[in-house]
Amino acid sequence: MSEIFLIARWYHLLASVMLGLIIYFTILFILKEFKKEDFDLFLDTLSIKKMIDYIKGELGGKRK
């Protein structure tokens, strides 16, 4: 078989994803391509309350 990494359980998948994200963001940080504004945007996209407020605003018909 040519398997690179066998994922047997869901927590193995979660650990693999987390490790990949850590490596990715570390490389971006070393190359100075990941700034505070990017981190704030990343956290905003994970914020459920802000996302719900955005959707309500878009569907509510708030127009200029």
C-alpha positions in Angstrom: 0.0 0.0 0.0 1.1 3.5 -0.6 -0.5 5.2 2.4 1.4 8.1 3.8 -0.4 8.4 7.1 -3.2 6.1 8.3 -6.0 8.0 10.1 -7.8 5.4 12.2 -9.8 7.7 14.6 -11.5 11.1 14.4 -9.1 12.5 16.9 -6.2 11.5 14.7 -7.7 13.5 11.9 -8.2 16.5 14.3 -4.6 16.2 15.4 -3.4 16.1 11.8 -5.4 19.2 10.9 -4.2 21.1 13.9 -0.5 20.1 13.2 -0.9 21.2 9.6 -2.4 24.6 10.6 0.4 25.2 13.1 3.0 24.4 10.5 1.3 26.6 7.9 0.9 29.6 10.2 4.5 29.2 11.5 5.9 29.3 8.0 3.8 32.4 7.2 5.0 34.0 10.4 8.6 33.3 9.6 8.2 34.7 6.1 6.5 37.8 7.7 3.4 37.2 5.6 1.1 36.8 8.6 0.4 40.0 10.4 -1.8 41.1 13.3 -4.5 42.3 10.9 -4.6 38.8 9.3 -4.9 37.2 12.8 -7.8 39.6 13.7 -9.5 38.7 10.4 -9.0 35.0 11.1 -10.6 35.3 14.6 -13.5 37.3 13.2 -14.3 34.5 10.8 -14.4 32.1 13.7 -16.7 34.3 15.7 -20.2 32.9 15.4 -21.9 36.1 16.9 -20.2 38.4 14.4 -21.2 36.0 11.6 -24.8 35.9 12.7 -24.9 39.7 13.0 -23.4 40.0 9.5 -26.0 37.6 8.0 -28.8 39.5 9.7 -27.5 42.7 8.4 -27.3 41.4 4.8 -30.7 39.7 4.9 -32.3 42.6 6.8 -32.0 44.9 3.8 -29.6 47.5 5.3 -28.6 49.4 2.3 -26.9 52.8 1.8 
